Every structure is written in structure tokens, then in C-alpha cells.
């Protein structure tokens, strides 16, 4: 294991058992299991911000919640600092990985003041001596840019942006090394969004945090993430440095995603709106759909080929091995000559 | 010169509250030409949605129009008797809402919901109305419309439902579609498709678009002209490209620097300090002055009015003349 890998996720899966209704029982039908996260490999390096993007329902939030320990994994392991996290985490392990939620209003106790909330945490985890709790709380307020009097206020007395700051202070109170942020700016107004994005950037610097930033907003991810992972139907389909992933996407889904982002000026429309597949592709597509485990994107993919019948693993891009993409076309991105010589090259 | 398709003059909307009146829309004037796409941007609480709803008489209770005029083809329709006014407005404009699941009737087949207006309003027979509905479904990009005609809203995805809503809006043959955050609840790939449908309707069928959104990029993608709203007022208006490349109002200026760009990373986003004013209170002077990076003391006493800021551009800022230096002024402040 490389030294700077703080969090490693291997083959992680989280399936949700279906609700079997009386009608299902009557007819003996078996409702399908919801495979929200279905075999994810992911690495988070020390001090980096990793963006996790994908459409709603792709499993990005479930992945984040499983890593934090809110869901028990169905399969796979999560390694933190080289050690596999057990099903029941120790207090220190729980503290090390913390989460910031999308909606700060529903994730904060409405009946507690911020001060009470923080002192409860600090005392329970015995992070500071009892006589220093007050001082530490004030420090946390400074850290997230709130006035000290905020300690005496309850969640509803804050604006959306301030409330998100409280949510961040709550997570930081436990002195985590890894922070999972699940759509932390999605519920905020645009002008407030910027202040929270800047806060994340500052905290990363001052506290040397490693952050997994879950978002559906591609522009926000571009602004603050060092690396980005694209998720589609429970799997990671592409990872790489944010700039290269946005400027030169490899996987067809990433291309669709980056091409669909609305642009203020300059773009004459989405570069790649889902094209109606050509007829010859249609036959291939149907063939692929009949396979046991086809590529998950095959039914929408404009460049589907017969090989897509086998779901490809994450393959390194021959031109830049730090980039991975789960697409049969990836090995062909090397020089044309090599691809011609061995068109089916796959590890 | 032909009058604009739709013109709004000095619209005021108030919401009575237990503790007084909330003056939500404070004198908005705007116009939309035939087959034009116009955007109305602002943060939540800026009055953009209420302005749009007021145009069709769809204000949520107890909000009401206090004063203002609505002109269609240059004719003031405000004075018409209630029933004729409603008819006139509904014949010209249709609305598409943000949440398609609540906008549709959950116990009625989506096709029948589209066919309803042609049957009732245009006097089509059942068969004709159904044919119109199927045509409209094809037009908004729904594949296999005959089968989908018979589905219920919950059986369709969010993007499909929003297309159904657009088809319903089109079923009365409007000349203008009012869209209130039509893509906010959708995934980015689906958003692109829905925006594509609206753009095609405008180009091919000359259906105009008045789009309300908090998302500058969405409005930028879909519209050619913009109105920027702040605290119940239009603070800037003009051609999209002009407005974006050379903003002439500090709010537009700050907003543009506070949203991340999907194509490039900036060193630091500009954060607008403070919060929008409470609209239940009387605001004296420029409402943005307290948050404005360029405000002077005099701004707090200056009663804002829209001033010309270039060809076909307006800006409610008394310091327009300093606009060319704003970038430099902010740069000094950001780098400590």
C-alpha cells in the first residue's frame, strides 16, 4: 500500500433488501434487490479532495454513508490508514471519519443550542479537558467563520449558509482526518454557495483534511476537487485528476456528463445530447442487453460494441496510467498502430 | 415598431403577513418579444417566481398584485373583466413548473392530461384531441408516444414528466412559455435534454420563453436576454453576452464571480458578504449597498432607478461609471 493512501475502498457493495409485499408473496414474484453500491474501488490520498459525481440514484450518497459507517457494507472492505475497519468501529475510528450532510436543518438537533451540541461531543469523546470545552467551542466557531454568540443559538435562528457552517463545526469538533461531504452546498443560494466552497478550501489547507466531496454539480467539483471519480449505477466508471477528467473525458458517460453542464456563454448548447442510436448500433445494443453482465452504460452509450456484453473493470488509460476508466474502448486510446495490432488487448 | 408580445410595467406584489406586509415585488418592468428567450435570475426571495406567477394570475394566497400593468401586443389588459383577462392571459401564455410530480394529476393518464385543453378550450373531439396529444408528445421528444399516452405520472421518470408538462403547456398553442425553474429538480444530462426541447420549440415553432432560475448557467444556456432581480427589483437587464462579459451592476458582477465555472478553476470565488434585506421592512437607498464591494455612503441614500448602461442595457447603480475598474478594485481586496 502506498504511504499517502489514507482511505482505501475495495470491492465495496451495499445492497438494500427489497420490500416483499403481500401481492409479491401471492404471485411468488421476487422483487429485485436494490444494488445501490455494487463493487466500488476507490482510493483517497492524504490531503486531497476527491469529488464523487454522478446522477441521482447512482449510489454516491450511499457510498459516502457506507464509508462513514452509517450503513453496513454488504461486501467489500474499507481500509483506514492501512487497517481494515471492523463492522463495529472503535470510538477513535468513528471520530476519524466524519460527515457533513446536505441539509443542515434536518441533521441538527433543533432543541439544542450550538454550544450544547458541541460540548456534548467534546465531553463524550473526551477531546479536551472539561474546563477547556468552552474555549474549544469558541475556537471551532472561529474556524468556520461564525461569531461566538452563535454558541447560544439554536439551528432555526441561523440562515442556510450559517447552518451549514454549524454542520461543519460539528464534524470538525471530532478532529477527523477524513471528511465526507454529501452535497454540502446544494441546498444553498448561489451567493452563499461561494462562501461555503471557500470555507472548504481554507479548512483543507489549515487542517490538512482529506475530503470526499459528493456532488451532482460539476462546476462546484471542478472548482474544489483535486481528483474526481464518476459513478454510474453503483460503480465507479472513471477516475482521474479533475482537470484532465473534465477537459478530456475518457468514458462515454463522463463525456455525456461534462457535455451536459450548462454554460453561461460560449458553448452553443450541450455538446453531446444523447444521440438517437444509429440502426446498426441498435442491433448490437439489443445483443449486449441480453448478456448476463453487460456494461451498465451500454443501453445509453453512443459507442456500444459487441464487447460491451462483458462489464469491463476499471482499466488504466494507456496514455496516462493515473487515470482509470471502465470502458472497453480505453485500451484503444493508445496509438492507433498498437490498437490495430491487438484490438482486443485487455488485461 | 411592433410592440412586444408581453410587457409588464411597474408590477408590485405584496404578501400580507401577521406582522405587516411583505413587499415582495417592488416595481418590476420587463418585456418579451415574439419568439424571444428571456431569463429572470435572482436568489431565493428575490421575487422572481412571484413576478412570473403574477403574469398568469397564479399568485399563491394571500399574495396579491397591488399595482402594475400587463400589456399583450401593446394592449393593456389589466382593466379587462376578470374572466376575459384570464382567458386573454391563458391564450397567450402557459406555465411550466419546477416540480412535475405535483404539477400533474396523479390519477389521470398523462396523455389525457395533454388532451384535456384541446378538448375543452379548442373544441376538439376526443379523437382529435388524442391525436393532438400524441403529436405534442412526439414534439417534446417522447419516444413511443402511443404507449406512453396511457401511463400515469408516477410511471415516468422526472425528465419524461417535465416533457409531459411542456406538452401540456403547448396544448393551448401559446405564444410564450413561462417556466419556473423547470430543470432544477432534474439531473444534468436530463436538464440538457429539456433545455434542448425548449430551444427547439422557440426556433421551429416560435414559442417564446420566459425562464426563471437561480442558476445563472441554465439561464445563460437557454436565453439571449436577461433580467437580474435583487430584493424585489430588477437591478440590471440587457443582452446576455454583454451582461456576462461586462457586468454593469455590482450584484451581477459579484454573482458572476461567485459561481464556479465548469471549464476552469479560479483561484478563489468571490463571496458576497451578508444577506439579502428583509422585504417586510422599508428599504431606503440601494438595497444592495450593504453587501456591495463598491458602495459609498451616498449609495445608502440614493433611491435606485434603472439607468442606461450601454445599448439596450439598464443598471440600477449610481456608480456605473466606475464599472471598468471593478475587477481591479476587487482584486486588491481579495489578495490580502
Interface residues (C-beta under 8 A of the other chain):
Chain A: X55 X56 X159 X189 X190 X191 X193 X194 X195 X197 X198 X201 X216 X218 X219 X220 X222 X223 X224 X242 X243 X246 X256 X257 X258 X259 X260 X261 X262 X263 X264 X265 X267 X269 X270 X273 X274
Chain B: X43 X44 X187 X188 X189 X190 X191 X192 X193 X195 X196 X199 X214 X215 X216 X217 X218 X220 X221 X222 X240 X241 X244 X245 X254 X255 X256 X258 X259 X260 X261 X262 X263 X264 X265 X266 X268 X269 X270 X271 X272 X275
